[in-house]
Amino acid sequence: MSNARINLGKAWPQGKTPLFALTAAIAESGLDRRLTDLINIRASQINQCAFCLDMHTKDARAAGETEQRIYALNAWRETPFFTDEERAVLALTEEITLIADGGVDDEVWAAAAKHFDEPALGRIVMAIVAINAWNRLGVTQRLPVGGYQPARS
């Protein structure tokens, strides 16, 4: 797909401004960048947002994430490539992203709470919510895929 269905940034920029602010707040919150990258990629896989997958896999690679972990992310439970903390975040990402399937399971929440304090859990939940919002915008707009380039550090 080469043309977007709608450019919401032009159609109603005031609607996207708070979402950009939330994303910036998450980036500046102290949440580990590797966790944010895993959240962004995994939710985007589930939501089938090609634009976000292109963006976040490129960003993750630029930040030092390995190809092996990116390729295996869709099957994270079956690999030894992720830490217990990352596994807890990935499980929580799936539960929140697929919330219509029954909500966030108490065991999944407890596993995340075992590894993270309440402020960190707040940042993790908001990161999951934010990428789900971006995914829905990306899929709805039919954003063109492939042209995104990570910012140079």
Buried (B, 14 or more C-beta within 10 A) or exposed (E): EEEBEEEBBEEEEEEBEEBEEBBEEBEEBEBBEBBBBBBBBBBBBBBEBBBBBBBBBEBBBBEEBEEEBBEBBEEBEEBEBBEEBBBBBBBBBBBBBBEEEEEBBEEBBEBBBEBBEEEBBEBBBBBBBBBBBBBEBBBEBBBBBEEBEBEEE
